[in-house]
Each structure stands twice: as C-alpha cells, then as structure tokens.
Amino acid sequence: LQYPGSSGRIRDIAPIIDTAHAAGVLVAVATDLLASTLLTPAGELGADVAIGSSQRFGVPMMFGGPHAAFMATRDAYKRSMPGRLVGVSVDSAGRTGLRLTLQTREQHIRRDKATSNICTAQVLLAVLAGLYATYHGPEGVTAIAEQVNRHANELAARLRAGGLTIENDSWFDTITIHVDEADEVLAAARQRKANLRPIDATTVGVSVDETTTYADIDALCEIFGVDDTPVDNVPSGIPTALERTSTFLEHPTFHRYRSETEMLRYLRRLQDKDIALDRSMIPLGSCTMKLNASAEMAPITWPEFTDLHPFIPIDQAAGYLEIITELEDWLASITGYDAVSVQPNSGAQGEFAGLLTIRGYHESNGEGHRNICLIPSSAHGTNPASAVMAGMKVVVVKSDDDGSIDVTDLEEKAAANTENLAAIMVTYPSTHGVFEETIVEICDIVHKYGGQVYLDGANMNAMVGIAEPGSFGSDVSHLNLHKTFAIPHGGGGPGVGPIGVKAHLAPYLPGHGLVPDMPGPQDGSGAVSSAPWGSAGVLAISWMYIAMLGPLGLRRSTEVAILNANYIAKRLSPHYPVLYTGPHGLVAHECILDIRGIDHDTGITNEDVAKRLIDYGFHAPTMSFPVAGTLMVEPTESESLYELDRFIDAMIAIKGEIDAVAAGKVTAEDSVLHNSPHTAEDLMVTDWSHPYTREDAAYPVPGLREWKYWVPVGRIDNAYGDRHVMCACPPIEDYA
C-alpha cells in the first residue's frame, strides 16, 4: 500500500490492513518519512513492514541518487530482513558497543539460501539522513513538515478559489489538479522555469517542499491562470483522524545538538572513533579501499549536480547526460565490452542486472527454460544469492586446492546441464587473489554448452589497462565504481555497479518505464533501480578519475596495485604463509595470509591478529574470506612505500608476539593478542594483572607515541549481540 498515495491522497489504510491480516496476509506500506512526522505512522495502522526513502532528510536529489532507502518491520520478522543490521552488544569490559548483527543469515553463510543479495548499500546517505534528524530533532523535523503542508494547503485553497478542481481531497505535500489542457499548463510552467508532473491530458501534479516560498506559490497560481490573491480559509489537507499523536525520535541523541558548534563537535567525536583512510591504510581484501581524490569529489557538491530531479525533461539534463555517456563509453573501452549501463546501485545489483540480461537473451531465442547457473564454490556469496533472485537454479562447481576452478568438474557440470545451462558466474582475478590461467578455456566450455559467461568485476583493479574481460570470452561483467574507479565506500555505500555487455546482450540492458525517451536500449529487462541512471550524482567522481589519469595513468595504477600486493606478500611470507600464488609465485592485487597453522599451534586466531592490528592503528584485513582462518590483504595503488612498510612492520611485530605464545612465555588466553584491542580506559586500571606491560599494549612500536588511535571499545561479544539485536531507547528519566 502507498501512504500517502501517488496523487497525494491520504487514505485510512487501517481497514484494508485489518482485512488482509484476517486472511493471513502481511502488509507492506510505502510511506513518506517527512509526512510520517504529521500522519499516524504506518506501524500504528497495523503495517507489518514500512519502506521508503530517507532522501527527504537533508539529502539532495542528485538526478536520482545516491539515496538511502529504509525498511522497518516488526520484531517478529527481524531475522528475515535483508542486508545488515547495526545492533547493540557489550565489549570485554562490559561497555556498550555496536556491531553488525544477525550475520549468520548473510550471503557468505547461506549463499543461495540468503534472504537477499545486498552487499554494498547506502550507508553514507543513511548517516546523512540520521544526522539531519539529529540536528533538527523531533520538533525541528515536525516544524519543517508543517511548513511543507502549509504551502500545499495554501496552493490548494487558492487553486480551488480560482475555480480549479483538486482531485485529491487530502494531502501532505502533493496535489493533483484537473485542467482543460495539461500541455498548455506544462508549457506555461516551463516558461517560468518550473516542472510540473504530467499525469494525463487533463491532469497535472504539483509537489512542494521546505524550499518552496510564497513567491513560488504566487508563480504557480499564475501558471494555472488563477488570481494570486490570498484566501482567508485555508483548511489542512491532513485528515483529523489521521493526525499523529505519538512521539518519535525519543533517544537523547536527537535532543542534544541544536547549535552548529555542538553539532560539529559531535561529528568530530564520531570521526575520532573511526579508522578511515585519512588515518591509515585500510587493508581490506576484496574491497579496494583506494584514495578518493579531493579534485574528484569537488564537483558533486556543486548545485548543478546536486539539485536536478531524476525525472526532469531530458533536454534539461544535457550536461549530466554528456558525462554519463562519456563515462559509459570509457568503461566499455576499458573492459572490452560494447555497451554499458550505469543504472545498478551496487556490485550485487550489477550481478542481478547482468543475469537479467542473460535471461532476456535466452528468452528472445526461445530458450527461456535455460535456468542453470554454474557458480564456483569459492565465489563471493552474493553470486548465488543474485542468481536465485534472477530466477535461476545454482549448481556448484568445485574449486581446486589452489582456489582455481576445477575445469574437469566444470565440463562435467556443463555437459550434464547442457539443455538448461544459462550461465556461469566467475570472478577474475579469482576470489583467492590469483590470475587463473584457464579463464579462456572456462569461457569456451560454457559457450560450447549454450551458456553465457558472467565475469564478476569486483577485482577489476587488477586488470584496468592490462586485460579486457570482454576480449577473453566474457559476455557480461559488473564493475564497482566504488572500488576500481574511486567513488568512496562511505562505510558501506554509496556504490555504483554498472554492467558492461557484448553487443548481443545490449538490447536487454536495464531501461526505465518513466523515461520513454531514455537514451540507449528501450525495452531491456526493465529497471533495477528507482532512478534511470542509478546513483547519477556520484558518477562525476569516476569520470574525473578516468579523465585525470588517462590510459597510461590507469594502466600504471593497476601495475602499482599489483606491485604493492606482491611486495606485502614477499615481505610477510617468511612470517605468515601466503595461501595462494600463481605459477610464478606471484599474487594479483591482494594476498591471503594463512593463520590456521598458528591457530593450531598456539591458539592465536586470525581474529586475535586482526584485533591486535587495531592497537597498531590499522583497520583489520578481511577475515575468513574466502578461506576460514585467514586474512586477505589488498593495499591498492594508493599506499606509499612508507605506509606499506608501516603495515608490514606491524604484522612482523605481531608475529613476534605470537612467537612468545608459541615459546610458552605467555598463555594465549592472557596474551596481548587475545586481550586486544586495548582502550585507554583499559590501561588506566589500578590493578594491572597481565603478563605484558601497559606500554606493550598501547605502544608496541615507537611511532605510535607520536600519533595514536585509541579504540573506543574492546573486543565485542558477538553472541550477546545476536541475542540483543536492536538498541533500546533510554528511559524518559535520562532526559532530565
């Protein structure tokens, strides 16, 4: 159900929900976050799920995105929610801490049984919307909503007084107006540099927001040919029976920061809790945490980029479309494909869109029955989840001991499913960080049995300027602009996951029903994003990245990324086994350090090493992916020799701490590793009972005395967090 509706009408949906519940049907309601401050919220009307966009909370339109959607549900359904939840837990000292919770149902565990393929989401935009609510608080956002509604009330009253018919009898910010000739009204609006919503030949829609002024209302009245004289009686468009009476945003955080000074200090305190790229290297394998150059970031703050509505007439977005077209052409050239769509909002969404193009291709050939997707056992967990979402059945292909695809098993599985084979999803370089020499053979086998090749481009940072997936047999790939092409990760988004395809798949790229004159494929597979060009607002970052580096710079970046990974692997190999290498003993753009032998011999786990790295000022590498008990390290081309050596020295020092456990000098349970990370509070206790010194805990290398990152919490209790999923608001007494 929609509440309010597209026309602006606000219906009492409670009776519909009650009827649905009586029949055993659950109800999801799409709602407006700002309107919900004035309307009885969907949950109070009985909805089981509420969904919507948080864009209205301080995030620009940006020609369609990025914006954070939200999904809220009742406690009974929390373990079926897609994506990641931030839940409350406690650390080793009993302090409150936050963590990603309910991870056991994520794709890496459940794979084709996962509830979603969500990986990269829209974390940064969710943070922006949350900070907007933090700054304004419940009173502030309510005042903003009331101002918006007053503008809608004023416009509706004046149009009615002028003899026009308002189609909806209730509204928050949107009214639908019956006119004689919609085209004439729309043309008059465009002459005044206003865009109204065309609905049909005699109906147009108007929405207002907090940026609307009374001068805008006067201009709208003139557009509709109505006298601009204010009216005395201006009734509210919100039905009295649906006015909100309950409180919201009750946590003290939403009541503390009412001045810019206090808000900036709050932001600084939050920033100090994090290890970000402005503090140190983030060695997360399979994540490509590279520099987001300031020059690349500047344009997306300009109003010419931020203020465009996603559905403005195409001729009003010529500059945006020029950038998008050039970026698509550049990405096609880089990857060896013939066409690119930038609509998908993440790598996982790109996977889904790519598989839909394959499905559309098979259907057009009268082979819609092809639904088998071959996926290596070593694949990223979103691969099988995306395949299931695209209506395919997953058949797992074995991996060899070195992490590469078992070509013999692949041939057997492809031959056994030749009548129904739709595709294979393969990652190159492999998820294990090596270039598989059999990739051309793999593509040939799948094509021989009637399938298409989907090449996961998550590791494209090892190929740009060196190898083209479209040239060695792949039919479709997604790219991660938030990895390879320098869009910030934002702590988990925004992401952009464009897909490149060979010419035979181009007709099945995503389209958009609300933009019939959208350049490119007209029908395609339908939309995979709510906006025609996805997160268009951040595409200029990747455009700048490619434009400034040029072909030689892009190739050089790839070479340095591979060099950096091999430098780390070679220097650390005497201390930690490097799990997978190619025929010449080299890795691609990342390496996997095997901690399993250390764990077996000493009881020190890969988590102990990862947590101890925090004491050294580093974010942990990727843990236990793609192999349990390992650490995967990806330095990218952005890191200097100084920073690489600093990280390597930290890992070597940690190996020395492990050796002390192995020699029996200290037990694993009371070692500096097992008790890490150490907060400042931990070191201030009067009774220090550990066998290592406070200095060993806080300053294991001398450079930390000059600039130390202090972790805000100790090691988090994961089991506690899974039992206590959501944060609870403090009691009202805490407001005193």
N, C-alpha and C positions, 0 to 999 in steps of 0.2 A: 504494500500500500504506500501511497505518497501522501505526505502530511507536512506542510501544505501541498496542494496539487500543482501541476504544471501551470494551470490557469491562474494560480494564486488562491483558489478557493480553499478554505479551511473547513473540512468536514469532521464531524464527530465520528471517528472510526471505531469507537469502543464497541458498538453493537455488532459491527462486522467481525471484529476480533472475537467477541464472545461466541458468535455463531460458528466461526472457524474452530475455536477451541472445543466447542461442543461436539464437533465432528472429528476431533482428534488431529486437527490441522494446526501447525505452528505458523506464526505470522511475523514477517519481517517488514519493517517500516522505514522507508527512506525519508529522512527529515532534514530540516534546516537548523544548523547549530545556533545561529543567532536568533531565529524565530523561537527556538525552544526556551529562550530566556523569558518569553512572554506567554507562550502557549503551555497548556498542560502537556508535559513530555510524553513521548510515545510509550515509555515504560509504564507510566501511571495509567495509560489507557489499555494496558494489557499486552503490548507487543512483546514478543519473545526475543526479537533482535531489532536493533536500531542501527541504521547505516547512514552515511552522508559524507560530506566533505568539510574539512576544517579550514578551507581557504578563506572563509569569511572572517576568521580570527587573525587578521593582520597580514595575510599573505597576498601578494599581488596576483593579478590574473595571469600574466606572463604568457599570453597567447595559448593558454591551455595547461600550463604546469611548469614546474612540479608543484603538486598539492598533496597533502596527506588526507587520505580517506580515513574514516573511523568505523569501527564495528563494535557495538556494545551488546552484551547478551546477559541473560540471567545466569545466576551462579550454577544452575544445574547443567548448563551447556558449555561451561568454560573449557572443559577438556576436549571439546570438539572444535574449538576455534582455530582458524588458520593463523600462520605467521608466528610471531614471537610475542610473549607477554613479559612485561617487567614486573616481577613480584618481589615481595619483601622476604628477607631472611635475617639471620644473625651471623656474626663472624666468630672467630675462635675465642674472642674475649666476651661474647655476648652482646656486642654492639649491633645496632640495626644496620643492615646493609641491603642493597638492591641487587637483583640478578635477573638474567633471562631464565624464565621458569617453564616448566612443562616441556622441556626439550626432548623428552623420550618419544614424543609423537611427531617429531620433525623428520624431514625427508631422509637424513642420513641414517636414521634408525629404521623407519618404516618404509622408506623408498616408495614402491608403487602402492603402498597402503597408506601413504601420508594423506592428511586432510587437505593439503594444498601444495602448490609448488613455490610458495612465496619464499624468496631468499632476500635480495635487496628490496627494501620497502621505501618509505619516505620519512625517515627518522628526523632529518634536519627540519623538514617542514612541520612535522608534529611538534618538535621543540619550539619552533617559532610560534605556532598557534598556542602552545601551552604557556609560553612567556607572555603572549598578548593577554591571555586570561589572567596570568599572574599580576601583570602591571595594572590592568583595569579592575580586576576583582569582580564579584557579582554585581555590585552597584554600578560599576562602570560599564560593563557589557549590557546590563539592563537599560541604562540610560541611552547607550548607542542604539539598541534595538527600538526603544521608544521613539527616538528621533527619526529612525528609518520609517517606522509605522506612521508617525505624524505626517511625513512627506507623502506617503501613499494615501493617507486619509484626505489630505488637502487636495491632492490631484484628483482623486475620485470624486470628491464633493464638487469641485469646480467643473469637471467634465460633465457630471450629471446636471448641474445647474445650467450648463450650456446646451442641454438637450441630447447629449450622447448617452448611450446605454452601456453600462458596465455589466459585462456578462457574469462575473462572479459577485456573489452577494457578501463575500467575506474575503479578507486578505491580510497578509502581513506586510509584504513589500511589492507585490505584483498584482497588477490589474489587467484584465482582458477587455478590450473596448471594441464595440461594434461600430463600424464606419460605413459610409457609402462606397468608397473606393479605397481599398487598402494601399494600392500602388501610389495613389496621389499623396496619401498621408506619409508613406515611407519616403517618397521623393522630397516632400516638404521638410521632413526631418533631416534628410541628408544635406539639404541646403543649409540647415542650421548646425551641421556637423554633429548630428545625433543619429544613433542607430536604434531603431525600434525592432521588435520581433515580428516578422511576418508569419501569420498563422494561416489565413486563407484569404480569399478575395475581398472579404468584408470584415476581417478581424485582425487586430494587431495587439501585441502585448507590450507592456511597459513595466520595468522594474526600477526601483530606486534603492539607494544605499546611503551610508553615512556621509559620503562625499557629495550627495545631492544638496543643492542650495535652493532657496526660494526663487532665485533668478532662473534656475533650471525649471522649476515648476511653471513659472511665467512663460518660459520659452516653449514648454510642452503644450501649454494651453493655446498658445499662438499657432503651433503646428497643427493642432486639431481644430483650429478655427473657432476657438472659444474665447469669450471675453475674459480678460485677465483680472477682473475684479474679484477680490477675495470674498468668500461666502462666510456667513455667520455660523451656520450649523454644520459642524464637521464631525460626524459620528465616527467612531473607531471601527475598523474593519475586522477586529478580533471579536468573535462571539463571546459574550459574557460567560457562558457556560464552560468555555474552553480556556479562560484566563488562568495563568499559572498561579498557584498559591503556595507551592512547596519551595523550599530553599535549595540552593545549589552552590558549588564551589565553597564548601564549608571548611576545607583544610586551612590551617593558619597561613600557609604559603600564599594563598590568594588574598590575604588581608594585610600583608606586611609592607609591601613595596609600592608606595604611592607617589614617590618623587623619583625623578630621573637619577639623582645621586644615589639613592638607596638601591634602585634597580641595577645600576651599573656595578655597584659593589656586590650585589647578589650574583650577577653574571660572572664577575671576577672570581668569586668564591667557587662557583660551579666549575669554571675553567681550571682552577687550581687543582681540582680533584682528578683531572684527566691527564692521561699520557696521549698527546696528539703529535702530529708531525712537526709542529713548531717547537717541540721539546726534544724529541729524539726520533730515531728510525723506528718504524713500525714494521717488524719483520714477518708479518702475517703471510704465510704461504697461500697461494691461490687467490690473493686479494689485490695485489699490485698497488700498494699504498705509495704512490709517487707524488712528486711536487704538484701542487695546484698553483701555478704561477700567478702573481698579482696582476700582471698585464692581461692574462686570460680572464680573470674574474671581474675586472672593472666594467666591461660593457653590460653585464647582466644587471647592473644596478641602475642603468640609465632608463628614464621613463619610456623612451622609445621601445625598449624591450619589455619593461615590466607592466605597462598599462594597457596592452592590447587584449581585447576579449577574444576567446578562442573561436567564436563564430561570427566575427565581423566579416563583411563582404570581402572577398578575396582581393579585390583591387585596392583595398586599404591596408594590405599586408605585404606589399611588393618587396619591401626591404627584408622582412623576415623570410619570405619565400625564396629570395635570392640566396640568402645564407644557407637555408635548408637544402636547396637544390645543389648548390656548390658542395656542401658537406656530403650529401648523398653520392655525388659524382666522385668526390675524392675517396670516400670509403670504398666505393665499387672498384676504383683503380687500385687501391692498396690491397684489396682482398682477392682480386681477380674475378669478381662476380659482375653480372650485367645490370643488376638493378638493386636498389636498397630502399627499405622503409625505415624511418626513424620513429614510427609510432610506438613500439613496445617500450614500457617504462622500466624494465629491468632485464637482466640476463635471463631469468626464468621465464619472464613474459615473452622474451625473444624466442626461447625454446618453444614455447606454446605456439607462437605465431608461425615459426618455421615449420612445425609439424602440421599446422593447419594448411599451409601452402602445399605441403606434400599430399595431404589428404584431398585437397581440392584438385590437385593434378591427377591423382588416381581416379577420382570420381569423374573427371572430364573425359577420361579414357575408357569409361565403362567398367572400371575396376575398383569401385567403391568398397568391395569386400576386402581389399588389402588392409589389414589392420594389425599385423605383427610388427613390433618394433624391437629390434635386437639392441641390447644395451650391455656393455661390458660390466662385469662385477665390480670393477674399480671405479665406475663412473660417479660423478657428482650426484648427490641424492636428488637434486631437482630434475635430473634427466628422466628417471622412471616416473616421477610424480607428474611431470609435464606430459609424458606420453599417455598416461591414463586419462588426464584431463582432456586430451585431444581425441579420446575415444579409441585408443589403441591398447593392445594387449602386449605386455612386456615378456620377452624371452631373454633370459640372461646368458651372456657369452662368457666363458671362463677367461681368466687372466693368467698369464704365465707367472713363474716365480719372480721374474724381474719387473712385474707390473704391466707388461705389454699384453696386447690382446692375443689370445691363443688362436692363431689363424686356422688351425685344423678344426677346432671346435666351431669357429665362426662358419667355415664352409659347411660343416655338418648341419648346423642350425639353419643356415640359409637354404640349403638344399631341402631339408625336411619341411620348410615352410614356404617353398617357392610359390605356391598358388596364392598365398595370403601375405607374403612379405611386403611391408610398406616401406620400412626404413631401418637404418642403423643410426644410433647416436654415438659418436666417437669424439673424444677430446684429443686435441693435438696442439702443442706437445701434450703428452699424456698427463693424467692427473698425478702421476708419480714423478713428474718433472723431467722427463726424457723425451727426445725425439724418436718416435717409433719408425724404424726403417721400413716397415711393412705397410705404411699408410696407403700407398698407391695400390698395393695388392688387395688391401681391405676394401677399398672403394670399388675395385674391379669385380671382386667376388659378389658384393651386394648388388651391383648393377646387373651382373650376369643372371641373377635370380629375380630380377624385376623390381628391386627396391631402390630407394633413393638414399643418399648419404647426407645426414645432418652432422656437421662438424661444429662442435661446441667451441666457440671462440673465446672462452674465458682466459685462455693463455696466449692470446694474440700478441702480448707484449714481447714474446719471444720470436715473433715472425715478421713484424712490420718491416717492409723494405728488404726482407730476405726470402720469404716464401709466401705464395699466394694460395690459400686453400681452394679457391675456385679453379686453380690451374692444375691441381694434382688429383682431381676426381670428386671433390665435394660438390653437392648440389645446392646446399643452403648452410649458412652459419649465422649465429648471432655474434655480435660484438658487445663488449662492455665499455661504453664511453667513460664510465666512472672508474675504470681500471686503466685500460690501454691509452685512452685519449683524454685523461687528466681532469675530468669532472670530479669534484670532491666526493668522497664516500658519505660524508655527513653523519658518520656514526651508524650507517645502515641505510643510506639513501639521502638524496635522490639518486636514482640510477637511470640510465638510458641503455636499452638493449636492442639497437637496430639490427635488422636482419638483411643479409645480402643473399641473392639468389642468382642462379643461372637463368638464361632467357626463358627456358621452358616453364619455369615456375613463376616468372614475373606476373602473369595475369592473376595469380592467386595471392598476391601480397595484400596486407590489410587495407581496407578502404574506410569510408565513413558515410553513413546514411544521411547525416545532416549537412554534408558538404558535397552536393552532387557535382559541383564543378572543381572538385579537388584534383590537382594535377596528378598524373600517374594512373595506375590501374583503377578502373571504375567500379568493378564489382568485387573482385578479390574474395577474401574469406570473411568479409565483414570487419568490424572494428574490434581491436583487442584493448583499446584504451578509450576513455571517455572523450579525449581530445584528438582531433585529426592528426596532429603531428606530435602526440605524446607530450613529453616534458620539453616543449619548444623553448622555454625560457632559459635553459642552460645549454642549448646546442651551440651558442656562440663561444662557449669555453673550448669545445673541441675544434670548432672552426679556427679559433685563434691558435690553438696548439699546433694544428697541422700547417696553417699559413705561416707561422713564425719559424717552424723547424724546416719545412720544405722536405723534398725527397731525401736529400743527403742527411739532414738532421734527424729525420725519422729512422733511417737505417742505423745511424750512429747511436741513437738511443737504444735500439734493440741490441746492438753489439755490446754496449756498456752494461745493459741489464744482464745479459748472459755472462759477460766477464765478471761482474760483481758476484753473481751466484756461484760461479766456479772458484773465485778467489776465496769466498767463505768456505766452500766445500773442501778445498785443498788445505786451507789452514786449520780447519777443525777436524779433518779426517784422522789425524793421529790421536785425537781425544774422544771423538764420537764416530762410530761407523756411519758412513753415508750410504743409505739403504739402496738407492738405485742410481746407476750411471749408464751412459751409453757405451757403445763398443770401444770407444777410446778413453773411457774413464771419466767422461765429462757429463755434466748435467745441462739442462736447458736454462731457464731463468729462475729456477728455485731448486732447493735441495732438501732432502729428508734426512734428518738426524735420528738414528735409531737408539732409543733409550731402553729398549726391552732387556738387553743384556745387563745393563746397570741395575735395572729394577730387580732382575732375577738374583743378581749377586749381592746387592746392598739394601734393597727395599726402597731405594730412592726412585721415585716415579717421574714420568715426564711432567706431571703437574707440579711436582716439587721444583723441578728446574724452571718451569715457566713462571711460577710464583716468585722464585728467588730472583729471576731477571728483573722483576719489578723493583726490588731493593737496589738494583744497579741502575735503575732509571729507564728501563726498556719495557715496552709493551711485549707481552708474550707472543711467540710464534704460534702458528696454527697447531693445535694439539689433536693428536689421534685421528687425523685425516690426511691422506686416505688410508693410513695404516694405524691401528690402535697401538698406543705406546710409543709414538714417535712425535717429533717436532718438525714441521715443514717451514722453511725459511725462504722468503723472497725479498731481496733487498731493493729491487728496481734500479734503474739508471740514475735515480735522483740522489743517491747517497755517495758522499765523498769517501775517499780512502781513509780519512781521519775517522769518520763515523763507522765505517766497516771495521776498522781495527779496534775501535772502542767496543763494538758489539762482540767481536771475536775475543778480545781480552776478557770481557765479562764471562763469556762461555768457558774459556780456559780456566779462569779463576773458580768458576762453579765446579768444573771438573776436579780441581784441587780439593774443594770442599767434599765432593763425592768420594775422592780417594781417602780422605780422612775417615769417612764412614767405613769404607772397604778395609782399611787397616785396623779397624777396631778402636780407633782413638775416641770415637763418639758413636752413640747409637743413632740409627736412622730416626727414631721417634723423637729424640731431643736434639736433633741436628739443626743447624742454622737454615738448612734447606726445608725441612719438614715444618718448621715454625714460621716460615716466610709466607707473605711479606710482613715486614715489621712496621707498625705505625709509630709515630713519635710518642704516643701515649704508652705503647708497649714498653718503650725504653726508659720511661720515667718512673717505673715501679721501684719501690724501696728495696724489696727483696728480689734480687736478680739471681735466679737459681739455675740458669742454663750453663752448659759447659763452655760456651763461647762468650766473648765479651760483647758489650753494647756496641763498641766500635766495629767489631766484626759484622754485626747485624746491620748497622746503618751505613758504614763507610768501608765496604770491602775493597775498594780501590781509591787511591788518593784523590782523584779528580772529583769525587762526589762531595768533598768538603767545600768545594767552590760553588757547586750548584746541585742541590739535592732535591729530588722529587720525593715528597712524603705521601705515601699511600694513605687514603682516608679510612680504610677498614682493613682488617686482617683477612685471613682466608675464610671464605664464605661457606656456611653449612648448606650444602645443596639439598640434602634430604629434608631439612627443615623448610627450605624454600618451596619444595614441591608439595609440602603439606599446608603451607600458608601462602596461597597463590597471590592474593591481591593485598595492596596496602589498605589499612583501615584508617579512617579519619580520627584524629584525637577527639576526646570528649569536649563538649562546649566549654567546660571549665578552663581549658587551655587558652581560651581567647582572653581571659582576664589579664 
